[in-house]
C-alpha cells in the first residue's frame, strides 16, 4: 500500500489549522466566562465581644470579593425560617464597591431570639446578584462559618 500526497496535503493542513484555532477560541471563551464572573464569599461569626462593651455579644458579617471584577454591594439582609419574611439590616448604609480581594466587615448586636428565626444571610449587589450563606444555629460553639456563594 502506497500513500501519495498531492494537493490534498494543503487542504489537510488548512483543516488542521482551522480545528486548532477553533479549539483555542473555545478555551479562551471558557476561561473568560469562568474567571471574569463575580464571586462573593460571605462569612459570619457569633459571640464576638467588643472591648468597649464586654457584656454585649456581637454578630460579625464579612463580605469578600473573590472575583476579578469589582462588585457593588447594596444590601445585607436575612431570610427568616418562615416563608415570606425578610429582615433588612441597616448595613451597608450606602452601596459599597469591593475591588478584587477587598472585604467589608459589619457588626451588629447579637439577639439569640432573632438568630433563632434566621434561615440565611443574604447579600445583594447592584446588578441583581444574590449571594447567600445558610445560618446554622446548631454550631454555636464555633465562631466563624463561611461558604462560597
C-alpha positions in Angstrom: 0.0 0.0 0.0 1.4 3.3 -1.1 0.4 6.7 0.1 0.6 9.5 -2.4 0.5 13.2 -1.5 -0.9 15.6 -3.9 -2.9 18.8 -3.5 -4.7 17.2 -0.6 -1.9 18.0 1.8 -2.6 21.7 1.7 -6.3 21.1 2.3 -5.4 18.8 5.2 -3.1 21.5 6.7 -5.9 24.1 6.3 -8.4 21.8 8.1 -5.9 21.1 10.9 -5.3 24.8 11.4 -9.0 25.6 11.4 -9.7 23.0 14.1 -6.8 24.1 16.3 -7.8 27.7 16.1 -11.4 26.9 16.9 -10.4 24.8 19.9 -8.1 27.7 21.1 -11.0 30.1 20.8 -13.4 27.9 22.8 -10.8 27.5 25.5 -10.3 31.3 25.7 -14.0 32.0 25.9 -14.4 29.4 28.7 -11.6 30.9 30.6 -13.1 34.4 30.3 -16.5 33.2 31.4 -15.1 31.3 34.4 -12.5 33.8 35.6 -14.4 37.1 35.0 -17.6 36.3 36.9 -18.4 38.0 40.2 -17.6 35.8 43.1 -18.5 36.9 46.6 -17.7 35.0 49.8 -19.8 35.6 52.9 -18.7 34.6 56.4 -20.4 35.1 59.7 -19.4 34.7 63.3 -21.3 34.9 66.5 -20.5 35.6 70.2 -17.9 38.3 69.4 -17.2 40.7 72.3 -16.2 44.3 71.9 -13.6 45.9 74.1 -15.8 48.8 74.7 -18.8 46.7 75.8 -17.6 43.3 77.1 -21.1 42.3 78.3 -22.7 42.6 74.8 -22.2 39.8 72.2 -22.0 40.8 68.6 -22.6 39.1 65.2 -19.9 39.6 62.6 -20.6 39.5 58.9 -17.6 39.5 56.4 -18.2 40.1 52.7 -15.2 39.3 50.5 -14.8 39.8 46.7 -13.0 36.7 45.4 -13.5 37.6 41.8 -11.5 39.8 39.4 -14.3 42.2 38.7 -15.4 44.9 41.2 -18.8 44.4 42.8 -21.1 47.0 44.4 -22.9 45.7 47.4 -26.2 47.3 48.1 -28.0 45.4 50.9 -27.4 42.9 53.6 -30.4 41.1 54.8 -31.7 37.9 56.4 -34.3 35.4 55.3 -36.5 34.0 58.1 -37.3 30.4 58.5 -41.0 31.2 58.0 -41.5 31.9 54.3 -42.1 35.4 53.1 -40.2 37.2 56.0 -37.1 39.2 55.2 -35.1 41.3 57.7 -33.1 44.0 56.0 -30.1 45.0 58.1 -29.1 48.7 58.1 -25.7 47.7 56.6 -24.2 49.0 54.4 -25.7 52.5 54.9 -24.8 53.3 51.3 -23.7 51.0 48.4 -20.0 49.9 48.7 -17.7 48.9 45.9 -15.4 45.9 46.6 -12.5 45.5 44.3 -10.6 42.3 43.8 -9.6 40.8 47.1 -11.2 43.5 49.2 -13.6 42.9 52.0 -16.0 44.7 54.3 -16.9 43.7 57.9 -20.1 44.6 59.8 -21.0 44.0 63.4 -24.5 44.2 65.0 -25.8 43.3 68.4 -26.5 39.6 68.9 -30.0 38.7 69.9 -30.4 34.9 70.3 -34.2 35.1 69.8 -33.6 36.9 66.5 -30.9 34.4 65.4 -33.2 31.5 66.0 -35.6 32.9 63.4 -32.9 33.3 60.7 -32.5 30.8 57.8 -29.7 32.6 55.9 -27.8 35.8 55.5 -28.2 37.4 52.0 -26.0 40.0 50.2 -27.3 41.7 47.1 -25.3 43.6 44.5 -26.1 46.4 42.2 -26.9 44.3 39.1 -29.2 41.8 40.8 -26.7 39.2 42.0 -27.8 37.4 45.2 -25.2 35.7 47.5 -26.3 33.6 50.4 -24.9 31.8 53.4 -27.0 29.4 55.4 -27.2 30.2 59.1 -26.6 27.1 61.3 -27.5 27.6 64.9 -26.6 24.1 65.8 -23.0 25.0 65.8 -23.0 28.0 68.2 -19.7 26.8 69.8 -17.9 27.6 66.6 -17.1 31.2 65.9 -16.7 31.6 62.2 -18.7 30.0 59.4 -18.1 30.5 55.7 -19.4 29.4 52.4 -18.8 30.3 48.8 -22.0 31.6 47.2 
